[in-house]
Amino acid sequence: MDQAPELRTGLQTQIMDAEGKVVASNPISFVAPRVDPATQTVLAKALLRDAPPSVRVQQFVKVRVIWRSTPGLTVPITAVTRINGQYFCFVAEQTPNGLVARQKPLEVGEVKGNDYLAKSGLKAGDKLIVSGIQKVADGAPVRAE
């Protein structure tokens, strides 16, 4: 129950189906004032405005709470190299002679799944090279697939 103090009305919830796809998203509308000592849980309710056809009355569903969201970029771990403690990635840049690989320093944050959160070094729209980075060098010609 480490996150119980952060639970509050207005946080977004996502109801997931059996495959893990989001079927509905609604804000929390009620939070119980204390933890249930028998189950060590906190009751939180979200009003289901548009019930998907797959959800039934009194059905148990898998719900994800969105604790916070911040805009940012993620980079697959496999697209990042580390040299002398510094992280790098390759992006494809357009030149008069075609696409070439450019090595860019990258500041990474925490790992989410199989991705790093990119703190700096990339911007939206950069064409990240995600495969074959063991064979690519700065300035090498590349082609998009």
Secondary structure, DSSP 4 states (H G I P E B T S, - for coil): -TTGGG--TT-EEEEE-TTS-EEEEEEEEEE-SS-BTTTTB--EEE--SS--TT--TT---EEEEE------EEEEGGGEEEETTEEEEEEEEEETTEEEEEEEEEEEEEEETTEEEEEES--TT-EE--S-TTS--TT-B----
